[in-house]
Amino acid sequence: MTVVVVFIVVLVVLLVAAFVFVGWRDRERLSSADDSAAARDASAMREQSAAERHAVQGEVWRRGQTPNS
C-alpha cells in the first residue's frame, strides 16, 4: 500500500513539473520584441479610433443632430 501511494505522489509531482516546464518554455518562446511592438501599435490604433469616434459624436451633438440621421 505504501509503495502505491509513493508511486502516485511521484507521478503527480512529475506531471506538475512537466506542466510547469512546458508553460515556462512556451512563454519564453512566444514573447519577442515583435510581439510587444505589435501590441503597442494595436493599442495606438484603438486609441486613435476611439478619439475619432468621440470627435464625431461631439460634432453631432454640437450641430443638434441625432446620430442616426
mmCIF file as Biopython writes it, N, C-alpha, C and O atoms, coordinates in Angstrom:
data_model
#
loop_
_atom_site.group_PDB
_atom_site.id
_atom_site.type_symbol
_atom_site.label_atom_id
_atom_site.label_alt_id
_atom_site.label_comp_id
_atom_site.label_asym_id
_atom_site.label_entity_id
_atom_site.label_seq_id
_atom_site.pdbx_PDB_ins_code
_atom_site.Cartn_x
_atom_site.Cartn_y
_atom_site.Cartn_z
_atom_site.occupancy
_atom_site.B_iso_or_equiv
_atom_site.auth_seq_id
_atom_site.auth_asym_id
_atom_site.pdbx_PDB_model_num
ATOM 1   N N  . MET A ? 1  ? 0.823   -1.195 0.000   1.0 0.0 1  A 1 
ATOM 2   C CA . MET A ? 1  ? 0.000   0.000  0.000   1.0 0.0 1  A 1 
ATOM 3   C C  . MET A ? 1  ? 0.869   1.261  0.000   1.0 0.0 1  A 1 
ATOM 4   O O  . MET A ? 1  ? 0.570   2.214  -0.721  1.0 0.0 1  A 1 
ATOM 5   N N  . THR A ? 2  ? 1.920   1.277  0.785   1.0 0.0 2  A 1 
ATOM 6   C CA . THR A ? 2  ? 2.819   2.423  0.844   1.0 0.0 2  A 1 
ATOM 7   C C  . THR A ? 2  ? 3.498   2.645  -0.505  1.0 0.0 2  A 1 
ATOM 8   O O  . THR A ? 2  ? 3.695   3.785  -0.927  1.0 0.0 2  A 1 
ATOM 9   N N  . VAL A ? 3  ? 3.847   1.573  -1.167  1.0 0.0 3  A 1 
ATOM 10  C CA . VAL A ? 3  ? 4.505   1.676  -2.469  1.0 0.0 3  A 1 
ATOM 11  C C  . VAL A ? 3  ? 3.567   2.336  -3.478  1.0 0.0 3  A 1 
ATOM 12  O O  . VAL A ? 3  ? 4.012   3.151  -4.288  1.0 0.0 3  A 1 
ATOM 13  N N  . VAL A ? 4  ? 2.311   2.007  -3.444  1.0 0.0 4  A 1 
ATOM 14  C CA . VAL A ? 4  ? 1.336   2.582  -4.365  1.0 0.0 4  A 1 
ATOM 15  C C  . VAL A ? 4  ? 1.180   4.088  -4.102  1.0 0.0 4  A 1 
ATOM 16  O O  . VAL A ? 4  ? 1.153   4.876  -5.048  1.0 0.0 4  A 1 
ATOM 17  N N  . VAL A ? 5  ? 1.080   4.487  -2.853  1.0 0.0 5  A 1 
ATOM 18  C CA . VAL A ? 5  ? 0.941   5.898  -2.504  1.0 0.0 5  A 1 
ATOM 19  C C  . VAL A ? 5  ? 2.177   6.672  -2.943  1.0 0.0 5  A 1 
ATOM 20  O O  . VAL A ? 5  ? 2.049   7.754  -3.515  1.0 0.0 5  A 1 
ATOM 21  N N  . VAL A ? 6  ? 3.357   6.150  -2.692  1.0 0.0 6  A 1 
ATOM 22  C CA . VAL A ? 6  ? 4.598   6.812  -3.103  1.0 0.0 6  A 1 
ATOM 23  C C  . VAL A ? 6  ? 4.643   6.924  -4.626  1.0 0.0 6  A 1 
ATOM 24  O O  . VAL A ? 6  ? 5.032   7.964  -5.158  1.0 0.0 6  A 1 
ATOM 25  N N  . PHE A ? 7  ? 4.254   5.875  -5.323  1.0 0.0 7  A 1 
ATOM 26  C CA . PHE A ? 7  ? 4.244   5.893  -6.783  1.0 0.0 7  A 1 
ATOM 27  C C  . PHE A ? 7  ? 3.295   6.971  -7.304  1.0 0.0 7  A 1 
ATOM 28  O O  . PHE A ? 7  ? 3.643   7.706  -8.228  1.0 0.0 7  A 1 
ATOM 29  N N  . ILE A ? 8  ? 2.116   7.071  -6.730  1.0 0.0 8  A 1 
ATOM 30  C CA . ILE A ? 8  ? 1.144   8.076  -7.164  1.0 0.0 8  A 1 
ATOM 31  C C  . ILE A ? 8  ? 1.660   9.488  -6.880  1.0 0.0 8  A 1 
ATOM 32  O O  . ILE A ? 8  ? 1.504   10.376 -7.717  1.0 0.0 8  A 1 
ATOM 33  N N  . VAL A ? 9  ? 2.265   9.708  -5.725  1.0 0.0 9  A 1 
ATOM 34  C CA . VAL A ? 9  ? 2.809   11.021 -5.385  1.0 0.0 9  A 1 
ATOM 35  C C  . VAL A ? 9  ? 3.920   11.395 -6.354  1.0 0.0 9  A 1 
ATOM 36  O O  . VAL A ? 9  ? 3.968   12.531 -6.826  1.0 0.0 9  A 1 
ATOM 37  N N  . VAL A ? 10 ? 4.811   10.463 -6.659  1.0 0.0 10 A 1 
ATOM 38  C CA . VAL A ? 10 ? 5.903   10.728 -7.597  1.0 0.0 10 A 1 
ATOM 39  C C  . VAL A ? 10 ? 5.337   11.038 -8.980  1.0 0.0 10 A 1 
ATOM 40  O O  . VAL A ? 10 ? 5.816   11.948 -9.656  1.0 0.0 10 A 1 
ATOM 41  N N  . LEU A ? 11 ? 4.338   10.301 -9.395  1.0 0.0 11 A 1 
ATOM 42  C CA . LEU A ? 11 ? 3.711   10.537 -10.694 1.0 0.0 11 A 1 
ATOM 43  C C  . LEU A ? 11 ? 3.073   11.928 -10.760 1.0 0.0 11 A 1 
ATOM 44  O O  . LEU A ? 11 ? 3.218   12.631 -11.760 1.0 0.0 11 A 1 
ATOM 45  N N  . VAL A ? 12 ? 2.381   12.316 -9.717  1.0 0.0 12 A 1 
ATOM 46  C CA . VAL A ? 12 ? 1.752   13.639 -9.680  1.0 0.0 12 A 1 
ATOM 47  C C  . VAL A ? 12 ? 2.820   14.736 -9.706  1.0 0.0 12 A 1 
ATOM 48  O O  . VAL A ? 12 ? 2.665   15.728 -10.418 1.0 0.0 12 A 1 
ATOM 49  N N  . VAL A ? 13 ? 3.881   14.573 -8.953  1.0 0.0 13 A 1 
ATOM 50  C CA . VAL A ? 13 ? 4.958   15.572 -8.939  1.0 0.0 13 A 1 
ATOM 51  C C  . VAL A ? 13 ? 5.591   15.698 -10.325 1.0 0.0 13 A 1 
ATOM 52  O O  . VAL A ? 13 ? 5.879   16.808 -10.773 1.0 0.0 13 A 1 
ATOM 53  N N  . LEU A ? 14 ? 5.809   14.584 -10.999 1.0 0.0 14 A 1 
ATOM 54  C CA . LEU A ? 14 ? 6.388   14.634 -12.343 1.0 0.0 14 A 1 
ATOM 55  C C  . LEU A ? 14 ? 5.447   15.311 -13.341 1.0 0.0 14 A 1 
ATOM 56  O O  . LEU A ? 14 ? 5.893   16.076 -14.196 1.0 0.0 14 A 1 
ATOM 57  N N  . LEU A ? 15 ? 4.162   15.033 -13.234 1.0 0.0 15 A 1 
ATOM 58  C CA . LEU A ? 15 ? 3.202   15.660 -14.127 1.0 0.0 15 A 1 
ATOM 59  C C  . LEU A ? 15 ? 3.138   17.180 -13.901 1.0 0.0 15 A 1 
ATOM 60  O O  . LEU A ? 15 ? 3.081   17.951 -14.859 1.0 0.0 15 A 1 
ATOM 61  N N  . VAL A ? 16 ? 3.149   17.593 -12.652 1.0 0.0 16 A 1 
ATOM 62  C CA . VAL A ? 16 ? 3.133   19.027 -12.348 1.0 0.0 16 A 1 
ATOM 63  C C  . VAL A ? 16 ? 4.414   19.685 -12.853 1.0 0.0 16 A 1 
ATOM 64  O O  . VAL A ? 16 ? 4.364   20.776 -13.420 1.0 0.0 16 A 1 
ATOM 65  N N  . ALA A ? 17 ? 5.551   19.040 -12.656 1.0 0.0 17 A 1 
ATOM 66  C CA . ALA A ? 17 ? 6.822   19.588 -13.133 1.0 0.0 17 A 1 
ATOM 67  C C  . ALA A ? 17 ? 6.827   19.706 -14.657 1.0 0.0 17 A 1 
ATOM 68  O O  . ALA A ? 17 ? 7.307   20.703 -15.196 1.0 0.0 17 A 1 
ATOM 69  N N  . ALA A ? 18 ? 6.306   18.711 -15.348 1.0 0.0 18 A 1 
ATOM 70  C CA . ALA A ? 18 ? 6.243   18.768 -16.811 1.0 0.0 18 A 1 
ATOM 71  C C  . ALA A ? 18 ? 5.325   19.898 -17.265 1.0 0.0 18 A 1 
ATOM 72  O O  . ALA A ? 18 ? 5.656   20.614 -18.210 1.0 0.0 18 A 1 
ATOM 73  N N  . PHE A ? 19 ? 4.182   20.070 -16.613 1.0 0.0 19 A 1 
ATOM 74  C CA . PHE A ? 19 ? 3.248   21.135 -16.954 1.0 0.0 19 A 1 
ATOM 75  C C  . PHE A ? 19 ? 3.889   22.509 -16.762 1.0 0.0 19 A 1 
ATOM 76  O O  . PHE A ? 19 ? 3.754   23.382 -17.620 1.0 0.0 19 A 1 
ATOM 77  N N  . VAL A ? 20 ? 4.573   22.699 -15.659 1.0 0.0 20 A 1 
ATOM 78  C CA . VAL A ? 20 ? 5.236   23.978 -15.378 1.0 0.0 20 A 1 
ATOM 79  C C  . VAL A ? 20 ? 6.350   24.230 -16.380 1.0 0.0 20 A 1 
ATOM 80  O O  . VAL A ? 20 ? 6.498   25.353 -16.862 1.0 0.0 20 A 1 
ATOM 81  N N  . PHE A ? 21 ? 7.128   23.219 -16.701 1.0 0.0 21 A 1 
ATOM 82  C CA . PHE A ? 21 ? 8.231   23.376 -17.645 1.0 0.0 21 A 1 
ATOM 83  C C  . PHE A ? 21 ? 7.720   23.756 -19.031 1.0 0.0 21 A 1 
ATOM 84  O O  . PHE A ? 21 ? 8.260   24.664 -19.662 1.0 0.0 21 A 1 
ATOM 85  N N  . VAL A ? 22 ? 6.696   23.076 -19.504 1.0 0.0 22 A 1 
ATOM 86  C CA . VAL A ? 22 ? 6.161   23.373 -20.835 1.0 0.0 22 A 1 
ATOM 87  C C  . VAL A ? 22 ? 5.573   24.784 -20.867 1.0 0.0 22 A 1 
ATOM 88  O O  . VAL A ? 22 ? 5.758   25.500 -21.852 1.0 0.0 22 A 1 
ATOM 89  N N  . GLY A ? 23 ? 4.882   25.192 -19.830 1.0 0.0 23 A 1 
ATOM 90  C CA . GLY A ? 23 ? 4.348   26.548 -19.773 1.0 0.0 23 A 1 
ATOM 91  C C  . GLY A ? 23 ? 5.448   27.588 -19.782 1.0 0.0 23 A 1 
ATOM 92  O O  . GLY A ? 23 ? 5.338   28.599 -20.476 1.0 0.0 23 A 1 
ATOM 93  N N  . TRP A ? 24 ? 6.497   27.360 -19.033 1.0 0.0 24 A 1 
ATOM 94  C CA . TRP A ? 24 ? 7.631   28.286 -18.985 1.0 0.0 24 A 1 
ATOM 95  C C  . TRP A ? 24 ? 8.314   28.364 -20.348 1.0 0.0 24 A 1 
ATOM 96  O O  . TRP A ? 24 ? 8.655   29.450 -20.817 1.0 0.0 24 A 1 
ATOM 97  N N  . ARG A ? 25 ? 8.510   27.212 -20.979 1.0 0.0 25 A 1 
ATOM 98  C CA . ARG A ? 25 ? 9.181   27.175 -22.276 1.0 0.0 25 A 1 
ATOM 99  C C  . ARG A ? 25 ? 8.364   27.905 -23.339 1.0 0.0 25 A 1 
ATOM 100 O O  . ARG A ? 25 ? 8.926   28.656 -24.135 1.0 0.0 25 A 1 
ATOM 101 N N  . ASP A ? 26 ? 7.068   27.698 -23.364 1.0 0.0 26 A 1 
ATOM 102 C CA . ASP A ? 26 ? 6.220   28.349 -24.350 1.0 0.0 26 A 1 
ATOM 103 C C  . ASP A ? 26 ? 6.149   29.850 -24.121 1.0 0.0 26 A 1 
ATOM 104 O O  . ASP A ? 26 ? 6.113   30.623 -25.078 1.0 0.0 26 A 1 
ATOM 105 N N  . ARG A ? 27 ? 6.129   30.267 -22.867 1.0 0.0 27 A 1 
ATOM 106 C CA . ARG A ? 27 ? 6.083   31.693 -22.572 1.0 0.0 27 A 1 
ATOM 107 C C  . ARG A ? 27 ? 7.369   32.362 -23.055 1.0 0.0 27 A 1 
ATOM 108 O O  . ARG A ? 27 ? 7.325   33.472 -23.584 1.0 0.0 27 A 1 
ATOM 109 N N  . GLU A ? 28 ? 8.488   31.712 -22.881 1.0 0.0 28 A 1 
ATOM 110 C CA . GLU A ? 28 ? 9.762   32.268 -23.341 1.0 0.0 28 A 1 
ATOM 111 C C  . GLU A ? 28 ? 9.791   32.343 -24.865 1.0 0.0 28 A 1 
ATOM 112 O O  . GLU A ? 28 ? 10.293  33.315 -25.430 1.0 0.0 28 A 1 
ATOM 113 N N  . ARG A ? 29 ? 9.262   31.336 -25.522 1.0 0.0 29 A 1 
ATOM 114 C CA . ARG A ? 29 ? 9.309   31.282 -26.974 1.0 0.0 29 A 1 
ATOM 115 C C  . ARG A ? 29 ? 8.368   32.292 -27.600 1.0 0.0 29 A 1 
ATOM 116 O O  . ARG A ? 29 ? 8.690   32.861 -28.643 1.0 0.0 29 A 1 
ATOM 117 N N  . LEU A ? 30 ? 7.220   32.532 -26.997 1.0 0.0 30 A 1 
ATOM 118 C CA . LEU A ? 30 ? 6.211   33.387 -27.598 1.0 0.0 30 A 1 
ATOM 119 C C  . LEU A ? 30 ? 6.468   34.873 -27.402 1.0 0.0 30 A 1 
ATOM 120 O O  . LEU A ? 30 ? 5.944   35.685 -28.164 1.0 0.0 30 A 1 
ATOM 121 N N  . SER A ? 31 ? 7.245   35.246 -26.419 1.0 0.0 31 A 1 
ATOM 122 C CA . SER A ? 31 ? 7.479   36.668 -26.191 1.0 0.0 31 A 1 
ATOM 123 C C  . SER A ? 31 ? 8.700   37.120 -26.981 1.0 0.0 31 A 1 
ATOM 124 O O  . SER A ? 31 ? 9.787   36.553 -26.866 1.0 0.0 31 A 1 
ATOM 125 N N  . SER A ? 32 ? 8.490   38.158 -27.786 1.0 0.0 32 A 1 
ATOM 126 C CA . SER A ? 32 ? 9.595   38.710 -28.554 1.0 0.0 32 A 1 
ATOM 127 C C  . SER A ? 32 ? 9.382   40.213 -28.691 1.0 0.0 32 A 1 
ATOM 128 O O  . SER A ? 32 ? 8.345   40.743 -28.291 1.0 0.0 32 A 1 
ATOM 129 N N  . ALA A ? 33 ? 10.351  40.877 -29.247 1.0 0.0 33 A 1 
ATOM 130 C CA . ALA A ? 33 ? 10.247  42.321 -29.442 1.0 0.0 33 A 1 
ATOM 131 C C  . ALA A ? 33 ? 9.137   42.641 -30.436 1.0 0.0 33 A 1 
ATOM 132 O O  . ALA A ? 33 ? 8.461   43.662 -30.312 1.0 0.0 33 A 1 
ATOM 133 N N  . ASP A ? 34 ? 8.950   41.760 -31.425 1.0 0.0 34 A 1 
ATOM 134 C CA . ASP A ? 34 ? 7.887   41.992 -32.404 1.0 0.0 34 A 1 
ATOM 135 C C  . ASP A ? 34 ? 6.517   41.952 -31.745 1.0 0.0 34 A 1 
ATOM 136 O O  . ASP A ? 34 ? 5.630   42.727 -32.103 1.0 0.0 34 A 1 
ATOM 137 N N  . ASP A ? 35 ? 6.339   41.050 -30.782 1.0 0.0 35 A 1 
ATOM 138 C CA . ASP A ? 35 ? 5.056   40.948 -30.100 1.0 0.0 35 A 1 
ATOM 139 C C  . ASP A ? 35 ? 4.734   42.235 -29.337 1.0 0.0 35 A 1 
ATOM 140 O O  . ASP A ? 35 ? 3.607   42.726 -29.400 1.0 0.0 35 A 1 
ATOM 141 N N  . SER A ? 36 ? 5.701   42.771 -28.632 1.0 0.0 36 A 1 
ATOM 142 C CA . SER A ? 36 ? 5.431   43.991 -27.869 1.0 0.0 36 A 1 
ATOM 143 C C  . SER A ? 36 ? 5.221   45.185 -28.799 1.0 0.0 36 A 1 
ATOM 144 O O  . SER A ? 36 ? 4.410   46.062 -28.500 1.0 0.0 36 A 1 
ATOM 145 N N  . ALA A ? 37 ? 5.935   45.229 -29.915 1.0 0.0 37 A 1 
ATOM 146 C CA . ALA A ? 37 ? 5.733   46.309 -30.876 1.0 0.0 37 A 1 
ATOM 147 C C  . ALA A ? 37 ? 4.339   46.214 -31.495 1.0 0.0 37 A 1 
ATOM 148 O O  . ALA A ? 37 ? 3.671   47.231 -31.678 1.0 0.0 37 A 1 
ATOM 149 N N  . ALA A ? 38 ? 3.904   45.015 -31.814 1.0 0.0 38 A 1 
ATOM 150 C CA . ALA A ? 38 ? 2.568   44.834 -32.380 1.0 0.0 38 A 1 
ATOM 151 C C  . ALA A ? 38 ? 1.500   45.216 -31.358 1.0 0.0 38 A 1 
ATOM 152 O O  . ALA A ? 38 ? 0.476   45.794 -31.724 1.0 0.0 38 A 1 
ATOM 153 N N  . ALA A ? 39 ? 1.721   44.906 -30.105 1.0 0.0 39 A 1 
ATOM 154 C CA . ALA A ? 39 ? 0.760   45.263 -29.057 1.0 0.0 39 A 1 
ATOM 155 C C  . ALA A ? 39 ? 0.679   46.785 -28.902 1.0 0.0 39 A 1 
ATOM 156 O O  . ALA A ? 39 ? -0.407  47.336 -28.722 1.0 0.0 39 A 1 
ATOM 157 N N  . ARG A ? 40 ? 1.812   47.450 -28.971 1.0 0.0 40 A 1 
ATOM 158 C CA . ARG A ? 40 ? 1.811   48.920 -28.892 1.0 0.0 40 A 1 
ATOM 159 C C  . ARG A ? 40 ? 1.082   49.532 -30.087 1.0 0.0 40 A 1 
ATOM 160 O O  . ARG A ? 40 ? 0.309   50.476 -29.924 1.0 0.0 40 A 1 
ATOM 161 N N  . ASP A ? 41 ? 1.324   48.997 -31.286 1.0 0.0 41 A 1 
ATOM 162 C CA . ASP A ? 41 ? 0.660   49.509 -32.478 1.0 0.0 41 A 1 
ATOM 163 C C  . ASP A ? 41 ? -0.847  49.305 -32.393 1.0 0.0 41 A 1 
ATOM 164 O O  . ASP A ? 41 ? -1.618  50.199 -32.742 1.0 0.0 41 A 1 
ATOM 165 N N  . ALA A ? 42 ? -1.267  48.135 -31.932 1.0 0.0 42 A 1 
ATOM 166 C CA . ALA A ? 42 ? -2.699  47.860 -31.806 1.0 0.0 42 A 1 
ATOM 167 C C  . ALA A ? 42 ? -3.342  48.789 -30.780 1.0 0.0 42 A 1 
ATOM 168 O O  . ALA A ? 42 ? -4.454  49.274 -30.985 1.0 0.0 42 A 1 
ATOM 169 N N  . SER A ? 43 ? -2.648  49.031 -29.693 1.0 0.0 43 A 1 
ATOM 170 C CA . SER A ? 43 ? -3.176  49.936 -28.670 1.0 0.0 43 A 1 
ATOM 171 C C  . SER A ? 43 ? -3.301  51.357 -29.213 1.0 0.0 43 A 1 
ATOM 172 O O  . SER A ? 43 ? -4.294  52.036 -28.951 1.0 0.0 43 A 1 
ATOM 173 N N  . ALA A ? 44 ? -2.313  51.804 -29.959 1.0 0.0 44 A 1 
ATOM 174 C CA . ALA A ? 44 ? -2.359  53.149 -30.543 1.0 0.0 44 A 1 
ATOM 175 C C  . ALA A ? 44 ? -3.507  53.266 -31.538 1.0 0.0 44 A 1 
ATOM 176 O O  . ALA A ? 44 ? -4.185  54.292 -31.587 1.0 0.0 44 A 1 
ATOM 177 N N  . MET A ? 45 ? -3.726  52.226 -32.327 1.0 0.0 45 A 1 
ATOM 178 C CA . MET A ? 45 ? -4.821  52.258 -33.302 1.0 0.0 45 A 1 
ATOM 179 C C  . MET A ? 45 ? -6.175  52.287 -32.596 1.0 0.0 45 A 1 
ATOM 180 O O  . MET A ? 45 ? -7.086  52.989 -33.034 1.0 0.0 45 A 1 
ATOM 181 N N  . ARG A ? 46 ? -6.314  51.523 -31.500 1.0 0.0 46 A 1 
ATOM 182 C CA . ARG A ? 46 ? -7.570  51.541 -30.742 1.0 0.0 46 A 1 
ATOM 183 C C  . ARG A ? 46 ? -7.821  52.916 -30.147 1.0 0.0 46 A 1 
ATOM 184 O O  . ARG A ? 46 ? -8.946  53.414 -30.189 1.0 0.0 46 A 1 
ATOM 185 N N  . GLU A ? 47 ? -6.785  53.536 -29.594 1.0 0.0 47 A 1 
ATOM 186 C CA . GLU A ? 47 ? -6.941  54.858 -29.008 1.0 0.0 47 A 1 
ATOM 187 C C  . GLU A ? 47 ? -7.286  55.903 -30.070 1.0 0.0 47 A 1 
ATOM 188 O O  . GLU A ? 47 ? -8.103  56.790 -29.824 1.0 0.0 47 A 1 
ATOM 189 N N  . GLN A ? 48 ? -6.664  55.801 -31.254 1.0 0.0 48 A 1 
ATOM 190 C CA . GLN A ? 48 ? -6.956  56.736 -32.328 1.0 0.0 48 A 1 
ATOM 191 C C  . GLN A ? 48 ? -8.402  56.568 -32.795 1.0 0.0 48 A 1 
ATOM 192 O O  . GLN A ? 48 ? -9.100  57.557 -33.020 1.0 0.0 48 A 1 
ATOM 193 N N  . SER A ? 49 ? -8.846  55.339 -32.939 1.0 0.0 49 A 1 
ATOM 194 C CA . SER A ? 49 ? -10.229 55.081 -33.355 1.0 0.0 49 A 1 
ATOM 195 C C  . SER A ? 49 ? -11.216 55.618 -32.337 1.0 0.0 49 A 1 
ATOM 196 O O  . SER A ? 49 ? -12.240 56.193 -32.708 1.0 0.0 49 A 1 
ATOM 197 N N  . ALA A ? 50 ? -10.921 55.438 -31.063 1.0 0.0 50 A 1 
ATOM 198 C CA . ALA A ? 50 ? -11.803 55.955 -30.009 1.0 0.0 50 A 1 
ATOM 199 C C  . ALA A ? 50 ? -11.832 57.478 -30.031 1.0 0.0 50 A 1 
ATOM 200 O O  . ALA A ? 50 ? -12.889 58.078 -29.836 1.0 0.0 50 A 1 
ATOM 201 N N  . ALA A ? 51 ? -10.693 58.106 -30.264 1.0 0.0 51 A 1 
ATOM 202 C CA . ALA A ? 51 ? -10.650 59.564 -30.321 1.0 0.0 51 A 1 
ATOM 203 C C  . ALA A ? 51 ? -11.447 60.085 -31.514 1.0 0.0 51 A 1 
ATOM 204 O O  . ALA A ? 51 ? -12.172 61.074 -31.398 1.0 0.0 51 A 1 
ATOM 205 N N  . GLU A ? 52 ? -11.311 59.419 -32.658 1.0 0.0 52 A 1 
ATOM 206 C CA . GLU A ? 52 ? -12.076 59.832 -33.833 1.0 0.0 52 A 1 
ATOM 207 C C  . GLU A ? 52 ? -13.576 59.658 -33.600 1.0 0.0 52 A 1 
ATOM 208 O O  . GLU A ? 52 ? -14.363 60.523 -33.985 1.0 0.0 52 A 1 
ATOM 209 N N  . ARG A ? 53 ? -13.973 58.567 -32.985 1.0 0.0 53 A 1 
ATOM 210 C CA . ARG A ? 53 ? -15.376 58.306 -32.696 1.0 0.0 53 A 1 
ATOM 211 C C  . ARG A ? 53 ? -15.916 59.372 -31.729 1.0 0.0 53 A 1 
ATOM 212 O O  . ARG A ? 53 ? -17.035 59.860 -31.887 1.0 0.0 53 A 1 
ATOM 213 N N  . HIS A ? 54 ? -15.114 59.712 -30.748 1.0 0.0 54 A 1 
ATOM 214 C CA . HIS A ? 54 ? -15.510 60.741 -29.788 1.0 0.0 54 A 1 
ATOM 215 C C  . HIS A ? 54 ? -15.685 62.095 -30.485 1.0 0.0 54 A 1 
ATOM 216 O O  . HIS A ? 54 ? -16.630 62.828 -30.196 1.0 0.0 54 A 1 
ATOM 217 N N  . ALA A ? 55 ? -14.778 62.419 -31.396 1.0 0.0 55 A 1 
ATOM 218 C CA . ALA A ? 55 ? -14.856 63.696 -32.116 1.0 0.0 55 A 1 
ATOM 219 C C  . ALA A ? 55 ? -16.111 63.745 -32.982 1.0 0.0 55 A 1 
ATOM 220 O O  . ALA A ? 55 ? -16.784 64.774 -33.038 1.0 0.0 55 A 1 
ATOM 221 N N  . VAL A ? 56 ? -16.426 62.657 -33.650 1.0 0.0 56 A 1 
ATOM 222 C CA . VAL A ? 56 ? -17.618 62.620 -34.492 1.0 0.0 56 A 1 
ATOM 223 C C  . VAL A ? 56 ? -18.864 62.783 -33.636 1.0 0.0 56 A 1 
ATOM 224 O O  . VAL A ? 56 ? -19.781 63.508 -34.021 1.0 0.0 56 A 1 
ATOM 225 N N  . GLN A ? 57 ? -18.915 62.139 -32.507 1.0 0.0 57 A 1 
ATOM 226 C CA . GLN A ? 57 ? -20.073 62.264 -31.626 1.0 0.0 57 A 1 
ATOM 227 C C  . GLN A ? 57 ? -20.199 63.689 -31.102 1.0 0.0 57 A 1 
ATOM 228 O O  . GLN A ? 57 ? -21.312 64.184 -30.922 1.0 0.0 57 A 1 
ATOM 229 N N  . GLY A ? 58 ? -19.078 64.353 -30.857 1.0 0.0 58 A 1 
ATOM 230 C CA . GLY A ? 58 ? -19.113 65.744 -30.411 1.0 0.0 58 A 1 
ATOM 231 C C  . GLY A ? 58 ? -19.658 66.660 -31.484 1.0 0.0 58 A 1 
ATOM 232 O O  . GLY A ? 58 ? -20.422 67.578 -31.188 1.0 0.0 58 A 1 
ATOM 233 N N  . GLU A ? 59 ? -19.270 66.419 -32.747 1.0 0.0 59 A 1 
ATOM 234 C CA . GLU A ? 59 ? -19.780 67.226 -33.851 1.0 0.0 59 A 1 
ATOM 235 C C  . GLU A ? 59 ? -21.285 67.039 -33.995 1.0 0.0 59 A 1 
ATOM 236 O O  . GLU A ? 59 ? -22.010 68.008 -34.223 1.0 0.0 59 A 1 
ATOM 237 N N  . VAL A ? 60 ? -21.751 65.831 -33.867 1.0 0.0 60 A 1 
ATOM 238 C CA . VAL A ? 60 ? -23.182 65.558 -33.971 1.0 0.0 60 A 1 
ATOM 239 C C  . VAL A ? 60 ? -23.922 66.304 -32.872 1.0 0.0 60 A 1 
ATOM 240 O O  . VAL A ? 60 ? -24.974 66.891 -33.125 1.0 0.0 60 A 1 
ATOM 241 N N  . TRP A ? 61 ? -23.393 66.290 -31.666 1.0 0.0 61 A 1 
ATOM 242 C CA . TRP A ? 61 ? -24.052 66.961 -30.549 1.0 0.0 61 A 1 
ATOM 243 C C  . TRP A ? 61 ? -24.083 68.473 -30.762 1.0 0.0 61 A 1 
ATOM 244 O O  . TRP A ? 61 ? -25.099 69.116 -30.498 1.0 0.0 61 A 1 
ATOM 245 N N  . ARG A ? 62 ? -22.966 69.049 -31.244 1.0 0.0 62 A 1 
ATOM 246 C CA . ARG A ? 62 ? -22.893 70.499 -31.447 1.0 0.0 62 A 1 
ATOM 247 C C  . ARG A ? 62 ? -23.868 70.969 -32.531 1.0 0.0 62 A 1 
ATOM 248 O O  . ARG A ? 62 ? -24.405 72.073 -32.446 1.0 0.0 62 A 1 
ATOM 249 N N  . ARG A ? 63 ? -24.092 70.146 -33.530 1.0 0.0 63 A 1 
ATOM 250 C CA . ARG A ? 63 ? -24.998 70.530 -34.612 1.0 0.0 63 A 1 
ATOM 251 C C  . ARG A ? 63 ? -26.459 70.259 -34.272 1.0 0.0 63 A 1 
ATOM 252 O O  . ARG A ? 63 ? -27.350 70.644 -35.030 1.0 0.0 63 A 1 
ATOM 253 N N  . GLY A ? 64 ? -26.713 69.608 -33.156 1.0 0.0 64 A 1 
ATOM 254 C CA . GLY A ? 64 ? -28.075 69.343 -32.741 1.0 0.0 64 A 1 
ATOM 255 C C  . GLY A ? 64 ? -28.740 68.234 -33.537 1.0 0.0 64 A 1 
ATOM 256 O O  . GLY A ? 64 ? -29.966 68.154 -33.612 1.0 0.0 64 A 1 
ATOM 257 N N  . GLN A ? 65 ? -27.919 67.384 -34.126 1.0 0.0 65 A 1 
ATOM 258 C CA . GLN A ? 65 ? -28.468 66.298 -34.937 1.0 0.0 65 A 1 
ATOM 259 C C  . GLN A ? 65 ? -28.537 65.024 -34.104 1.0 0.0 65 A 1 
ATOM 260 O O  . GLN A ? 65 ? -27.896 64.905 -33.060 1.0 0.0 65 A 1 
ATOM 261 N N  . THR A ? 66 ? -29.309 64.104 -34.579 1.0 0.0 66 A 1 
ATOM 262 C CA . THR A ? 66 ? -29.311 62.786 -33.957 1.0 0.0 66 A 1 
ATOM 263 C C  . THR A ? 66 ? -28.255 61.944 -34.641 1.0 0.0 66 A 1 
ATOM 264 O O  . THR A ? 66 ? -27.999 62.154 -35.826 1.0 0.0 66 A 1 
ATOM 265 N N  . PRO A ? 67 ? -27.629 61.005 -33.957 1.0 0.0 67 A 1 
ATOM 266 C CA . PRO A ? 67 ? -26.530 60.240 -34.543 1.0 0.0 67 A 1 
ATOM 267 C C  . PRO A ? 67 ? -26.937 59.397 -35.743 1.0 0.0 67 A 1 
ATOM 268 O O  . PRO A ? 67 ? -26.088 59.104 -36.585 1.0 0.0 67 A 1 
ATOM 269 N N  . ASN A ? 68 ? -28.204 58.994 -35.857 1.0 0.0 68 A 1 
ATOM 270 C CA . ASN A ? 68 ? -28.589 58.087 -36.928 1.0 0.0 68 A 1 
ATOM 271 C C  . ASN A ? 68 ? -29.160 58.801 -38.143 1.0 0.0 68 A 1 
ATOM 272 O O  . ASN A ? 68 ? -29.656 58.141 -39.056 1.0 0.0 68 A 1 
ATOM 273 N N  . SER A ? 69 ? -29.107 60.124 -38.185 1.0 0.0 69 A 1 
ATOM 274 C CA . SER A ? 69 ? -29.702 60.801 -39.341 1.0 0.0 69 A 1 
ATOM 275 C C  . SER A ? 69 ? -28.632 61.372 -40.247 1.0 0.0 69 A 1 
ATOM 276 O O  . SER A ? 69 ? -28.949 61.977 -41.271 1.0 0.0 69 A 1 
#
